[in-house]
Amino acid sequence: MSDLLQLFRETGALLEGHFLLRSGLHSRQFFQCALLLQNTQVAAEVCGQLAQKARDTGATRVISPALGGLIVGHEVARQLGLPHIFAEKENDKLVLRRGFVINPGDKFLVVEDVVTRGGRVQETLDIVRKHGGEPVAVVSLVDRSGGNLPDFGCPFISLCQLQVETFAPDQLPPDLAGTPAHKPGSK
């Protein structure tokens, strides 16, 4: 875990300040995985570690939610020798597009970059199940939930598990309440 955190720091991908997360929560830290993953050697290394942890899940395919999970999902799939598809937003809801198909019985590994509350992961799991696929595991680089994720109905694996403070908009501490929130992630 400390090696991954060090990589986030070295690449400028662990941001400090006041951030509005996709979940609607506020935080002092933001993991901007795009900055970490822009170096293809680093991406291959960290996604390789994640692929190794997922090797024995029995997955036959990989799916990830766009946008954050795309690079991680693609690289994990490449290292496992599996096909990769992704779900993307349409009217603020994840859907399958681009001719991607899930066949009944396909065993899916769901791959995300950072998980805080698991909303996009759950949407992706719902898509897989709706089409008759079977999620066998969820994996992410960073689990910043502090152990407060819902039960996904399959194992959850991450490289780094952290307790990162998050705050509801009406419960901001004074240092955050006095500064504007930035939303550096995908909208």
Phi, psi and omega in degrees: 000315183297327178296318179294316177300320178297319177298319177300317180293313182298326182269001182073019184269350174259103184268145178241139180156221178235115186235142173261117182275160179304330180290348184095351177278161177252152181209157175273344181236148177220129177266104180266084186300332180301324179291324177291315188277353179295335174274111187296330178291318177295316179301315180297321182292307184288323178289331175295320176297319179293318178300319180299319179293335183262359188303323185261021182280343183085009180296143174248348179211163180234139175227145177220152174279136176280146011257326187301324184277354186300305183295314181298314180298316181296315182290321176298315179299317180300315183289335177270352182072031183245154174290150181235133171233171178217155174258144181226163184284137170218118185055043177064022177228141179286137179216162170273136177221193172060021179081007177294140182230140171247123180265144176307132179092347176302136181258114188254138166261121178265125186239129179228161178277302181229136178239127177250304179242345177088015183298310180291325176298314181297319177300319180293317176301318179299321179296313181301311182294320180300328181266007176089005177281166180240113174288127180256340177189158172243134177229149176212157174294310186235129171253103181258021184279343185067027180083014183253036178273153174290167175283115182279353182081010176202164182299148175242129183230136174221162176278333187218123179245124184229154170256092180258126182298135171229155185223139172292153182303329181267008180229036181286138173291159184306321182295330177273325181299333182269003180232148179290145179273140176255147178238081186281348183278187178288147182267000000 
